[in-house]
């Protein structure tokens, strides 16, 4: 397993699946969620309507439609409420359950945007540490050909991911 870090547009990656940090309804929204829905086209929304939403920390999969990625794995990150509402566990579950869906589907590459670090206001350093630790834990038996991408939207997040991966022994 390898973790790769990239600053760029997750909707341009040709991977088996990209992860959508969705709202509970799965019907699109702002930020990365809106960008993914726009890039995938209207069929993504049509399929999402059949899924009956998603609970925080859980994950559901759809086709990628107009995206280069074959699939979109939708997960709902926690809103930061000071750390007293199980936010660390819920955030780890976003990564864990997304990777579980990827394994069940036999996928070999997955790309994650920063989950809950934007409008949901999760502190960036602990969020990055949870992401990297959970990914390492959940992919230790995935084999050398399994790729995980951490896709940053700015220089600050890219640097944070690089530091975090370097600080946690793989």
C-alpha positions as CSV (number, residue, x, y, z in Angstrom):
1,X,0.0,0.0,0.0
2,X,1.2,3.5,-0.7
3,X,-0.1,6.9,0.3
4,X,0.4,9.6,-2.3
5,X,-0.2,13.3,-1.7
6,X,-1.4,15.6,-4.4
7,X,-2.6,19.2,-4.5
8,X,-5.2,19.5,-7.2
9,X,-8.7,18.7,-8.4
10,X,-10.0,15.3,-7.1
11,X,-12.5,15.2,-10.0
12,X,-9.6,14.9,-12.5
13,X,-8.0,11.8,-11.0
14,X,-8.2,8.5,-12.8
15,X,-8.6,6.2,-9.9
16,X,-11.0,3.4,-9.1
17,X,-12.9,5.7,-6.6
18,X,-12.9,9.2,-5.3
19,X,-14.4,10.0,-1.9
20,X,-17.1,12.6,-1.7
21,X,-17.4,14.4,1.7
22,X,-21.1,14.5,1.4
23,X,-24.0,16.0,3.4
24,X,-26.4,13.5,5.0
25,X,-28.9,13.8,2.2
26,X,-26.3,12.8,-0.5
27,X,-28.0,15.3,-2.8
28,X,-25.1,17.6,-3.3
29,X,-24.1,20.8,-1.6
30,X,-21.2,23.2,-1.5
31,X,-17.5,22.7,-1.5
32,X,-16.0,19.5,-2.7
33,X,-19.4,17.8,-2.6
34,X,-20.8,20.3,-5.1
35,X,-17.8,20.1,-7.3
36,X,-18.0,16.3,-7.5
37,X,-21.7,16.4,-8.3
38,X,-21.2,19.0,-11.0
39,X,-18.3,17.1,-12.6
40,X,-20.1,13.8,-12.5
41,X,-23.3,15.2,-14.1
42,X,-27.0,14.8,-13.3
43,X,-27.0,11.0,-13.3
44,X,-25.0,11.1,-10.0
45,X,-27.8,13.0,-8.3
46,X,-30.4,10.6,-9.8
47,X,-28.6,7.6,-8.3
48,X,-28.0,9.4,-5.0
49,X,-31.7,9.9,-4.6
50,X,-32.1,6.1,-4.5
51,X,-29.7,5.7,-1.5
52,X,-31.9,7.3,1.2
53,X,-29.1,9.4,2.6
54,X,-26.2,8.4,4.7
55,X,-25.4,8.6,8.4
56,X,-22.3,10.4,9.7
57,X,-19.3,8.1,9.6
58,X,-20.9,5.7,7.1
59,X,-20.2,5.3,3.4
60,X,-22.2,4.5,0.3
61,X,-21.0,4.0,-3.3
62,X,-22.3,5.1,-6.7
63,X,-21.0,5.1,-10.2
64,X,-18.6,7.9,-11.3
65,X,-20.6,8.8,-14.4
66,X,-18.7,11.6,-16.2
67,X,-15.7,11.4,-13.8
68,X,-12.5,9.6,-14.8
69,X,-13.0,7.6,-11.5
70,X,-15.2,4.6,-11.9
71,X,-17.0,5.2,-8.6
72,X,-17.8,7.8,-6.0
73,X,-17.8,6.7,-2.4
74,X,-19.9,9.1,-0.4
75,X,-19.2,9.6,3.3
76,X,-20.5,12.1,5.8
77,X,-17.9,13.7,8.1
78,X,-18.7,15.0,11.5
79,X,-19.3,18.7,12.2
80,X,-16.7,19.8,14.8
81,X,-18.4,20.5,18.1
82,X,-15.4,20.8,20.4
83,X,-14.6,17.1,20.3
84,X,-17.3,16.1,22.8
85,X,-19.7,14.5,20.3
86,X,-17.5,11.5,19.2
87,X,-16.0,13.5,16.4
88,X,-12.7,11.7,16.3
89,X,-14.4,8.3,16.1
90,X,-16.9,9.5,13.5
91,X,-14.1,11.0,11.3
92,X,-12.0,7.8,11.6
93,X,-15.1,5.8,10.6
94,X,-15.4,7.9,7.4
95,X,-12.0,6.7,6.3
96,X,-12.5,3.2,7.6
97,X,-15.9,2.6,6.0
98,X,-14.9,4.2,2.7
99,X,-11.9,1.8,2.6
100,X,-14.2,-1.1,3.5
101,X,-16.5,-0.3,0.6
102,X,-13.4,-0.1,-1.7
103,X,-12.2,-3.5,-0.5
104,X,-15.6,-5.1,-0.9
105,X,-15.8,-3.8,-4.5
106,X,-12.2,-5.1,-5.2
107,X,-10.9,-1.6,-5.9
108,X,-7.2,-0.9,-6.1
109,X,-7.0,2.9,-5.8
110,X,-9.0,5.5,-3.9
111,X,-8.6,9.3,-3.5
112,X,-9.7,11.2,-0.4
113,X,-10.2,14.9,-0.1
114,X,-9.9,16.5,3.4
115,X,-13.0,15.3,5.2
116,X,-14.6,17.7,7.7
117,X,-11.7,20.2,7.5
118,X,-13.6,22.8,5.5
119,X,-17.0,24.1,6.5
120,X,-17.4,21.4,9.2
121,X,-14.5,23.1,11.0
122,X,-12.6,20.1,12.2
123,X,-9.1,21.2,13.3
124,X,-6.8,20.4,10.5
125,X,-3.8,18.8,12.3
126,X,-5.9,16.2,14.3
127,X,-8.0,15.5,11.2
128,X,-5.0,14.8,9.1
129,X,-3.5,12.5,11.8
130,X,-6.8,10.6,12.1
131,X,-6.9,10.3,8.3
132,X,-3.3,9.0,7.9
133,X,-3.5,6.6,11.0
134,X,-6.8,5.1,9.9
135,X,-5.7,4.6,6.3
136,X,-2.5,2.9,7.5
137,X,-4.4,0.7,9.9
138,X,-7.1,-0.3,7.5
139,X,-4.7,-1.0,4.5
140,X,-1.9,-2.8,6.2
141,X,-3.0,-6.1,4.5
142,X,-4.1,-4.5,1.2
143,X,-1.0,-5.4,-0.7
144,X,1.6,-3.3,-2.5
145,X,-0.6,-2.5,-5.5
146,X,-3.3,-0.7,-3.4
147,X,-3.0,3.1,-3.7
148,X,-4.5,5.8,-1.5
149,X,-4.4,9.4,-2.6
150,X,-4.7,12.3,-0.2
151,X,-5.8,15.2,-2.4
152,X,-5.3,18.7,-0.9
153,X,-7.0,21.8,-2.2
154,X,-4.3,24.2,-1.1
155,X,-0.6,24.5,-0.2
156,X,-1.2,24.5,3.5
157,X,-3.2,21.2,3.5
158,X,-0.7,19.6,1.1
159,X,2.2,20.5,3.5
160,X,0.2,19.2,6.4
161,X,-0.4,15.9,4.7
162,X,3.3,15.6,3.9
163,X,4.3,16.3,7.5
164,X,1.7,13.9,8.9
165,X,2.7,11.0,6.6
166,X,6.4,11.6,7.4
167,X,5.7,11.7,11.2
168,X,3.8,8.5,11.2
169,X,5.8,5.4,10.4
170,X,4.4,3.5,7.5
